[in-house]
Amino acid sequence: MTDIRGHRLVTSLLGLSLLALAGCGQDDGSSQKALPPSASGSVALSPSHGGLTGGNLVLADTGEDSDGPITARFGETEVECPFDERSSRHACTAPSGGTPGTVEVSFAAGGNEVGEKTAYTYTTQGTQDIPVLTVDTETVRRNAEEIRADFPQDVQLGAVLKNGEPVDVFGKVIEDAADVDYLFVPKLDDAIALREAGVQARIAVLYAAQIEDIPLLVHYDVEVPATDPAWVDAAEQVLATTGGTLKVHLWVDTGMGREGVVPEEALPLARAVEGAAHLELAGIATHFSTITAEDAEAIERNDTANTTVAQKNRFDGAVAAIRNAGLGQDALIHAGASDVLDHGIEALYYDLLRVGGMFFSSSPPESSVYSWTTELTQVKTLPEGWCIDYGCTDPTTSPKKVGLIHHIPSRENELDYTVGGQQVPVLLDHGTVVTLDLSQVPDAAAGDEVVIDFSAEAFHMLDATAPLPVTTTGG
């Protein structure tokens, strides 16, 4: 995501703004229509997709034999496109888009339509050559509605948008569908994207915030962790000059080794927060490391050999110490995540449940949150004894049909590649070029679609560390 220190958030990875959606399309609703994924007839755009900020060159072939200027309408926005002698195309500068999705593009010259209509897809920022990933927000919406319908009464619902793309689209869809009480995000940029998208729910940053960001936190009404008494003192100094109240959460590390203070440091930190005139203790939280279906019975027995029971006891002790000192009486207690809700471990519900992965679960091929496709750019047959990759460690033992695809970013999670309905092995993966074994797909040819799968069972949300251009579809 682009830095917001200039007080203007330009949407990109892990956050998109300027959202005004009942669904996820452009404000004019054109992305809700069934638009062609690429140019129809002789009409062609190069490229056929680009970032929301616009400003990129789009060369248009209208199929008309004319070198005069034309007007191109991207959704509801018109741009003038002079003729470019070098490419023999009309050169348009893409206007900015409101939200990821596909818009209709039409052309006119002298007030008269020319050529056929085509489509242009707005995406989050990403590398031009990387295949566009499509997010089906309708699947997320259905999940959100089902979660809310079955959610326990008297427990607040917090949606965790962590490593998800695009965060503001997801946030708005989930807020509308599930009427969430909280949205939890990993960093301030994500929180600002949600606010600029019109999200009204309370928003909390999960991890440490910088002191210099405090004026922005107050402006956007975003809650953050109080990491230690020194952070509290520094925050209070800033808030004394800006005014306003900053809501903070006290995280207790009960055995995760991640965010929060160890239990014995929780009470001193709560004293520091409550003693600061411009800070409010909004929540006390922890994160369980090892939730299993057997934990409910272990909690009933108080089986301290059980990891979850040990964490719960440490957390309950820290909360009791704080409240017995007359502090944090109104603070929300939250610890459970999706796995707690999934297993129905009511003893861990507390005041609020933080639900993340359940919003993004899917069951391909019936439903899928992510759709990532590319095409075979080259197909050939390698002779017997042909080297594969550097070092020639595994030459072919017989002629082997292979296909090449390009510009697939490296990822921690494994990717599955499917051609013609058949999952195919990867012979070579250099990122900029990937060689697939097509031995089981004898009819495969250059131009055939390649489906790239994240495996929904193991990977609910998109890892946003790679510059993937992302667009949306669905309601």
LINGINOR-V890535 format. One record per helix or strand of 3 or more residues. SS is the DSSP state (hx for helix, st for strand). FROM is the first residue (numbers start at 1). LEN is the number of residues. If there is no record, write none. Layout:
[[SS:FROM:LEN] [SS:FROM:LEN]]
This chain:
[[hx:30:3] [st:44:3] [st:49:3] [st:57:5] [st:70:5] [st:77:8] [st:89:5] [st:101:9] [st:112:12] [st:133:4] [hx:137:14] [st:156:6] [hx:167:12] [st:182:4] [hx:188:9] [st:202:4] [hx:211:9] [st:222:4] [hx:229:14] [st:246:8] [hx:263:13] [st:279:7] [hx:295:7] [hx:307:18] [st:332:3] [hx:338:6] [hx:346:3] [st:352:4] [hx:357:4] [st:370:6] [st:378:5] [hx:390:3] [st:400:7] [st:416:4] [st:422:3] [st:426:4] [st:433:5] [st:449:5] [st:470:4]]
